[in-house]
Amino acid sequence: MSGILDQTLHYFNKAADVMGLSDHVREMLASPYKSITVQLPIIMDDGEIKVFTGFRVQHNRKRGPMKGGLRYHPTVDLDHCKSLSSLMTWKTALIDIPFGGAKGGINCDPKVISDAELERVTRKFINAIADDIGPLKDIPAPDVNTNAQVMAWIMDEYSKSAGYAPGVVTGKPLDLHGSAGREAATGRGVVFVCESLLEDWDQPFEDTSFVIQGFGNVGHWAANILYDLNAKVVAVSDISGGLYCEDGLDIPALYEFVGEGNLLSDYPDYDKITNDQLLALKCDILIPAAMGRAIHDDNVGALQCKAIVEAANSPVTPEADAVCFENGITVIPDILANAGGVTVSYFEWTQNIQQFQWSEVDINTRLKLKMRKGYATVAKVAKKHNVDMRTAAFIVSIGRVGKATVLSGI
């Protein structure tokens, strides 16, 4: 399967086949509502002019304002945003929050441009799309290479013309009406899904081994929370490679080490392994929390896990997904497993609209209820239709979006 857009459509059509949807209905639900491409000429610090391109794809607005991240990466293009915006539509519908899906970004590399240049390109982008976003239209959020500071610039730039509007974006700093618990939300949501899966297995965290690919925001939070639950995290990795210990790693020590600017490969203890070796380790639950398409035709046969919980977006290709199902490996799809981030983004937006702040305990409690309910719904549909969890998740999502479309009028 050639690309991420084809991959998303494959999963959509697989579920649509089970549901018996007509070609016309499929086209209506799969196609994006609006695709935006803007030119962003920026004066760089050295006085030269460089032109970047910004994208925003708004996929569906039938269940509420559109919601989705902004990623800053040289590979960002329109097809990538189309795929990820549709995934956001299905994710928000699955977890049952009142949003549609969107996604966007800029084809820049924050690692090679200054903070001042990054701020200029961000503000230029928001000026260009200001008429298409807003608290009741489309609400961006952090994604790859964007963070709370970028969200603060977006809020400020949008508010210059629209009036003070913290609800235009989520993932903001706490001092600018961000939400408690947002930073850890995606990783915490992954753990709540693991908790539901282990209950189905009648297996406690203490007797469960985890392998986590990726030690960024999502991976390290999932690892830390699992460590606190006395689970055995036997391996983690970053771009430099991985670390392995059969008896479990000291996650807080690793987090402190990486937080000082070090790579995991430089840690003085534990066995050093490659990312490929990490994926093939024997474990109960494998959590891919890095970039997409990490598990594919060439390595899926080496997997020795009982389940995969997709913390990253699209980490398992359709071909590998089919092999996992045949081999009895349960795959909890990304539109469920990593929905904790958008769920707490919804909580942040709700607090902004209400102009009222919730406690972190309240937020985590509400997040757990949402994630556990989402898992239970998908598991029930999977059993009813005798399909894998991903197909079941898409059936639930497509059904909810389809009903909203019919009720609101085509």
Secondary structure as a PSIPRED ss2 file (coil, helix, strand):
# PSIPRED VFORMAT (PSIPRED V4.0)

   1 M C   1.000  0.000  0.000
   2 S C   1.000  0.000  0.000
   3 G C   1.000  0.000  0.000
   4 I H   0.000  1.000  0.000
   5 L H   0.000  1.000  0.000
   6 D H   0.000  1.000  0.000
   7 Q H   0.000  1.000  0.000
   8 T H   0.000  1.000  0.000
   9 L H   0.000  1.000  0.000
  10 H H   0.000  1.000  0.000
  11 Y H   0.000  1.000  0.000
  12 F H   0.000  1.000  0.000
  13 N H   0.000  1.000  0.000
  14 K H   0.000  1.000  0.000
  15 A H   0.000  1.000  0.000
  16 A H   0.000  1.000  0.000
  17 D H   0.000  1.000  0.000
  18 V H   0.000  1.000  0.000
  19 M H   0.000  1.000  0.000
  20 G C   1.000  0.000  0.000
  21 L C   1.000  0.000  0.000
  22 S C   1.000  0.000  0.000
  23 D H   0.000  1.000  0.000
  24 H H   0.000  1.000  0.000
  25 V H   0.000  1.000  0.000
  26 R H   0.000  1.000  0.000
  27 E H   0.000  1.000  0.000
  28 M H   0.000  1.000  0.000
  29 L H   0.000  1.000  0.000
  30 A H   0.000  1.000  0.000
  31 S C   1.000  0.000  0.000
  32 P C   1.000  0.000  0.000
  33 Y C   1.000  0.000  0.000
  34 K E   0.000  0.000  1.000
  35 S E   0.000  0.000  1.000
  36 I E   0.000  0.000  1.000
  37 T E   0.000  0.000  1.000
  38 V E   0.000  0.000  1.000
  39 Q E   0.000  0.000  1.000
  40 L E   0.000  0.000  1.000
  41 P E   0.000  0.000  1.000
  42 I E   0.000  0.000  1.000
  43 I E   0.000  0.000  1.000
  44 M C   1.000  0.000  0.000
  45 D C   1.000  0.000  0.000
  46 D C   1.000  0.000  0.000
  47 G C   1.000  0.000  0.000
  48 E C   1.000  0.000  0.000
  49 I E   0.000  0.000  1.000
  50 K E   0.000  0.000  1.000
  51 V E   0.000  0.000  1.000
  52 F E   0.000  0.000  1.000
  53 T E   0.000  0.000  1.000
  54 G E   0.000  0.000  1.000
  55 F E   0.000  0.000  1.000
  56 R E   0.000  0.000  1.000
  57 V E   0.000  0.000  1.000
  58 Q E   0.000  0.000  1.000
  59 H E   0.000  0.000  1.000
  60 N E   0.000  0.000  1.000
  61 R C   1.000  0.000  0.000
  62 K C   1.000  0.000  0.000
  63 R C   1.000  0.000  0.000
  64 G C   1.000  0.000  0.000
  65 P C   1.000  0.000  0.000
  66 M E   0.000  0.000  1.000
  67 K E   0.000  0.000  1.000
  68 G E   0.000  0.000  1.000
  69 G E   0.000  0.000  1.000
  70 L E   0.000  0.000  1.000
  71 R E   0.000  0.000  1.000
  72 Y E   0.000  0.000  1.000
  73 H C   1.000  0.000  0.000
  74 P C   1.000  0.000  0.000
  75 T C   1.000  0.000  0.000
  76 V C   1.000  0.000  0.000
  77 D C   1.000  0.000  0.000
  78 L H   0.000  1.000  0.000
  79 D H   0.000  1.000  0.000
  80 H H   0.000  1.000  0.000
  81 C H   0.000  1.000  0.000
  82 K H   0.000  1.000  0.000
  83 S H   0.000  1.000  0.000
  84 L H   0.000  1.000  0.000
  85 S H   0.000  1.000  0.000
  86 S H   0.000  1.000  0.000
  87 L H   0.000  1.000  0.000
  88 M H   0.000  1.000  0.000
  89 T H   0.000  1.000  0.000
  90 W H   0.000  1.000  0.000
  91 K H   0.000  1.000  0.000
  92 T H   0.000  1.000  0.000
  93 A H   0.000  1.000  0.000
  94 L H   0.000  1.000  0.000
  95 I C   1.000  0.000  0.000
  96 D C   1.000  0.000  0.000
  97 I C   1.000  0.000  0.000
  98 P C   1.000  0.000  0.000
  99 F C   1.000  0.000  0.000
 100 G E   0.000  0.000  1.000
 101 G E   0.000  0.000  1.000
 102 A E   0.000  0.000  1.000
 103 K E   0.000  0.000  1.000
 104 G E   0.000  0.000  1.000
 105 G E   0.000  0.000  1.000
 106 I E   0.000  0.000  1.000
 107 N C   1.000  0.000  0.000
 108 C C   1.000  0.000  0.000
 109 D C   1.000  0.000  0.000
 110 P C   1.000  0.000  0.000
 111 K C   1.000  0.000  0.000
 112 V C   1.000  0.000  0.000
 113 I C   1.000  0.000  0.000
 114 S C   1.000  0.000  0.000
 115 D H   0.000  1.000  0.000
 116 A H   0.000  1.000  0.000
 117 E H   0.000  1.000  0.000
 118 L H   0.000  1.000  0.000
 119 E H   0.000  1.000  0.000
 120 R H   0.000  1.000  0.000
 121 V H   0.000  1.000  0.000
 122 T H   0.000  1.000  0.000
 123 R H   0.000  1.000  0.000
 124 K H   0.000  1.000  0.000
 125 F H   0.000  1.000  0.000
 126 I H   0.000  1.000  0.000
 127 N H   0.000  1.000  0.000
 128 A H   0.000  1.000  0.000
 129 I H   0.000  1.000  0.000
 130 A H   0.000  1.000  0.000
 131 D H   0.000  1.000  0.000
 132 D H   0.000  1.000  0.000
 133 I C   1.000  0.000  0.000
 134 G E   0.000  0.000  1.000
 135 P C   1.000  0.000  0.000
 136 L C   1.000  0.000  0.000
 137 K C   1.000  0.000  0.000
 138 D E   0.000  0.000  1.000
 139 I E   0.000  0.000  1.000
 140 P E   0.000  0.000  1.000
 141 A E   0.000  0.000  1.000
 142 P E   0.000  0.000  1.000
 143 D C   1.000  0.000  0.000
 144 V C   1.000  0.000  0.000
 145 N C   1.000  0.000  0.000
 146 T C   1.000  0.000  0.000
 147 N C   1.000  0.000  0.000
 148 A H   0.000  1.000  0.000
 149 Q H   0.000  1.000  0.000
 150 V H   0.000  1.000  0.000
 151 M H   0.000  1.000  0.000
 152 A H   0.000  1.000  0.000
 153 W H   0.000  1.000  0.000
 154 I H   0.000  1.000  0.000
 155 M H   0.000  1.000  0.000
 156 D H   0.000  1.000  0.000
 157 E H   0.000  1.000  0.000
 158 Y H   0.000  1.000  0.000
 159 S H   0.000  1.000  0.000
 160 K H   0.000  1.000  0.000
 161 S H   0.000  1.000  0.000
 162 A H   0.000  1.000  0.000
 163 G C   1.000  0.000  0.000
 164 Y C   1.000  0.000  0.000
 165 A C   1.000  0.000  0.000
 166 P H   0.000  1.000  0.000
 167 G H   0.000  1.000  0.000
 168 V H   0.000  1.000  0.000
 169 V C   1.000  0.000  0.000
 170 T C   1.000  0.000  0.000
 171 G C   1.000  0.000  0.000
 172 K C   1.000  0.000  0.000
 173 P C   1.000  0.000  0.000
 174 L H   0.000  1.000  0.000
 175 D H   0.000  1.000  0.000
 176 L H   0.000  1.000  0.000
 177 H C   1.000  0.000  0.000
 178 G C   1.000  0.000  0.000
 179 S C   1.000  0.000  0.000
 180 A C   1.000  0.000  0.000
 181 G C   1.000  0.000  0.000
 182 R C   1.000  0.000  0.000
 183 E C   1.000  0.000  0.000
 184 A C   1.000  0.000  0.000
 185 A H   0.000  1.000  0.000
 186 T H   0.000  1.000  0.000
 187 G H   0.000  1.000  0.000
 188 R H   0.000  1.000  0.000
 189 G H   0.000  1.000  0.000
 190 V H   0.000  1.000  0.000
 191 V H   0.000  1.000  0.000
 192 F H   0.000  1.000  0.000
 193 V H   0.000  1.000  0.000
 194 C H   0.000  1.000  0.000
 195 E H   0.000  1.000  0.000
 196 S H   0.000  1.000  0.000
 197 L H   0.000  1.000  0.000
 198 L H   0.000  1.000  0.000
 199 E H   0.000  1.000  0.000
 200 D H   0.000  1.000  0.000
 201 W H   0.000  1.000  0.000
 202 D C   1.000  0.000  0.000
 203 Q C   1.000  0.000  0.000
 204 P C   1.000  0.000  0.000
 205 F H   0.000  1.000  0.000
 206 E H   0.000  1.000  0.000
 207 D H   0.000  1.000  0.000
 208 T C   1.000  0.000  0.000
 209 S E   0.000  0.000  1.000
 210 F E   0.000  0.000  1.000
 211 V E   0.000  0.000  1.000
 212 I E   0.000  0.000  1.000
 213 Q E   0.000  0.000  1.000
 214 G C   1.000  0.000  0.000
 215 F C   1.000  0.000  0.000
 216 G C   1.000  0.000  0.000
 217 N H   0.000  1.000  0.000
 218 V H   0.000  1.000  0.000
 219 G H   0.000  1.000  0.000
 220 H H   0.000  1.000  0.000
 221 W H   0.000  1.000  0.000
 222 A H   0.000  1.000  0.000
 223 A H   0.000  1.000  0.000
 224 N H   0.000  1.000  0.000
 225 I H   0.000  1.000  0.000
 226 L H   0.000  1.000  0.000
 227 Y H   0.000  1.000  0.000
 228 D H   0.000  1.000  0.000
 229 L C   1.000  0.000  0.000
 230 N C   1.000  0.000  0.000
 231 A C   1.000  0.000  0.000
 232 K E   0.000  0.000  1.000
 233 V E   0.000  0.000  1.000
 234 V E   0.000  0.000  1.000
 235 A E   0.000  0.000  1.000
 236 V E   0.000  0.000  1.000
 237 S E   0.000  0.000  1.000
 238 D E   0.000  0.000  1.000
 239 I C   1.000  0.000  0.000
 240 S C   1.000  0.000  0.000
 241 G E   0.000  0.000  1.000
 242 G E   0.000  0.000  1.000
 243 L E   0.000  0.000  1.000
 244 Y E   0.000  0.000  1.000
 245 C C   1.000  0.000  0.000
 246 E C   1.000  0.000  0.000
 247 D C   1.000  0.000  0.000
 248 G C   1.000  0.000  0.000
 249 L C   1.000  0.000  0.000
 250 D C   1.000  0.000  0.000
 251 I H   0.000  1.000  0.000
 252 P H   0.000  1.000  0.000
 253 A H   0.000  1.000  0.000
 254 L H   0.000  1.000  0.000
 255 Y H   0.000  1.000  0.000
 256 E H   0.000  1.000  0.000
 257 F H   0.000  1.000  0.000
 258 V H   0.000  1.000  0.000
 259 G H   0.000  1.000  0.000
 260 E C   1.000  0.000  0.000
 261 G C   1.000  0.000  0.000
 262 N C   1.000  0.000  0.000
 263 L C   1.000  0.000  0.000
 264 L H   0.000  1.000  0.000
 265 S H   0.000  1.000  0.000
 266 D H   0.000  1.000  0.000
 267 Y C   1.000  0.000  0.000
 268 P C   1.000  0.000  0.000
 269 D C   1.000  0.000  0.000
 270 Y C   1.000  0.000  0.000
 271 D E   0.000  0.000  1.000
 272 K E   0.000  0.000  1.000
 273 I E   0.000  0.000  1.000
 274 T C   1.000  0.000  0.000
 275 N H   0.000  1.000  0.000
 276 D H   0.000  1.000  0.000
 277 Q H   0.000  1.000  0.000
 278 L H   0.000  1.000  0.000
 279 L H   0.000  1.000  0.000
 280 A C   1.000  0.000  0.000
 281 L C   1.000  0.000  0.000
 282 K E   0.000  0.000  1.000
 283 C E   0.000  0.000  1.000
 284 D E   0.000  0.000  1.000
 285 I E   0.000  0.000  1.000
 286 L E   0.000  0.000  1.000
 287 I E   0.000  0.000  1.000
 288 P E   0.000  0.000  1.000
 289 A C   1.000  0.000  0.000
 290 A C   1.000  0.000  0.000
 291 M C   1.000  0.000  0.000
 292 G C   1.000  0.000  0.000
 293 R C   1.000  0.000  0.000
 294 A C   1.000  0.000  0.000
 295 I E   0.000  0.000  1.000
 296 H C   1.000  0.000  0.000
 297 D C   1.000  0.000  0.000
 298 D C   1.000  0.000  0.000
 299 N C   1.000  0.000  0.000
 300 V H   0.000  1.000  0.000
 301 G H   0.000  1.000  0.000
 302 A H   0.000  1.000  0.000
 303 L C   1.000  0.000  0.000
 304 Q E   0.000  0.000  1.000
 305 C E   0.000  0.000  1.000
 306 K E   0.000  0.000  1.000
 307 A E   0.000  0.000  1.000
 308 I E   0.000  0.000  1.000
 309 V E   0.000  0.000  1.000
 310 E C   1.000  0.000  0.000
 311 A C   1.000  0.000  0.000
 312 A C   1.000  0.000  0.000
 313 N C   1.000  0.000  0.000
 314 S C   1.000  0.000  0.000
 315 P C   1.000  0.000  0.000
 316 V E   0.000  0.000  1.000
 317 T C   1.000  0.000  0.000
 318 P H   0.000  1.000  0.000
 319 E H   0.000  1.000  0.000
 320 A H   0.000  1.000  0.000
 321 D H   0.000  1.000  0.000
 322 A H   0.000  1.000  0.000
 323 V H   0.000  1.000  0.000
 324 C H   0.000  1.000  0.000
 325 F H   0.000  1.000  0.000
 326 E H   0.000  1.000  0.000
 327 N C   1.000  0.000  0.000
 328 G C   1.000  0.000  0.000
 329 I C   1.000  0.000  0.000
 330 T E   0.000  0.000  1.000
 331 V E   0.000  0.000  1.000
 332 I E   0.000  0.000  1.000
 333 P C   1.000  0.000  0.000
 334 D H   0.000  1.000  0.000
 335 I H   0.000  1.000  0.000
 336 L H   0.000  1.000  0.000
 337 A H   0.000  1.000  0.000
 338 N C   1.000  0.000  0.000
 339 A C   1.000  0.000  0.000
 340 G H   0.000  1.000  0.000
 341 G H   0.000  1.000  0.000
 342 V H   0.000  1.000  0.000
 343 T H   0.000  1.000  0.000
 344 V H   0.000  1.000  0.000
 345 S H   0.000  1.000  0.000
 346 Y H   0.000  1.000  0.000
 347 F H   0.000  1.000  0.000
 348 E H   0.000  1.000  0.000
 349 W H   0.000  1.000  0.000
 350 T H   0.000  1.000  0.000
 351 Q H   0.000  1.000  0.000
 352 N H   0.000  1.000  0.000
 353 I H   0.000  1.000  0.000
 354 Q H   0.000  1.000  0.000
 355 Q C   1.000  0.000  0.000
 356 F C   1.000  0.000  0.000
 357 Q C   1.000  0.000  0.000
 358 W C   1.000  0.000  0.000
 359 S C   1.000  0.000  0.000
 360 E H   0.000  1.000  0.000
 361 V H   0.000  1.000  0.000
 362 D H   0.000  1.000  0.000
 363 I H   0.000  1.000  0.000
 364 N H   0.000  1.000  0.000
 365 T H   0.000  1.000  0.000
 366 R H   0.000  1.000  0.000
 367 L H   0.000  1.000  0.000
 368 K H   0.000  1.000  0.000
 369 L H   0.000  1.000  0.000
 370 K H   0.000  1.000  0.000
 371 M H   0.000  1.000  0.000
 372 R H   0.000  1.000  0.000
 373 K H   0.000  1.000  0.000
 374 G H   0.000  1.000  0.000
 375 Y H   0.000  1.000  0.000
 376 A H   0.000  1.000  0.000
 377 T H   0.000  1.000  0.000
 378 V H   0.000  1.000  0.000
 379 A H   0.000  1.000  0.000
 380 K H   0.000  1.000  0.000
 381 V H   0.000  1.000  0.000
 382 A H   0.000  1.000  0.000
 383 K H   0.000  1.000  0.000
 384 K H   0.000  1.000  0.000
 385 H H   0.000  1.000  0.000
 386 N C   1.000  0.000  0.000
 387 V C   1.000  0.000  0.000
 388 D C   1.000  0.000  0.000
 389 M H   0.000  1.000  0.000
 390 R H   0.000  1.000  0.000
 391 T H   0.000  1.000  0.000
 392 A H   0.000  1.000  0.000
 393 A H   0.000  1.000  0.000
 394 F H   0.000  1.000  0.000
 395 I H   0.000  1.000  0.000
 396 V H   0.000  1.000  0.000
 397 S H   0.000  1.000  0.000
 398 I H   0.000  1.000  0.000
 399 G H   0.000  1.000  0.000
 400 R H   0.000  1.000  0.000
 401 V H   0.000  1.000  0.000
 402 G H   0.000  1.000  0.000
 403 K H   0.000  1.000  0.000
 404 A H   0.000  1.000  0.000
 405 T H   0.000  1.000  0.000
 406 V H   0.000  1.000  0.000
 407 L H   0.000  1.000  0.000
 408 S H   0.000  1.000  0.000
 409 G C   1.000  0.000  0.000
 410 I C   1.000  0.000  0.000
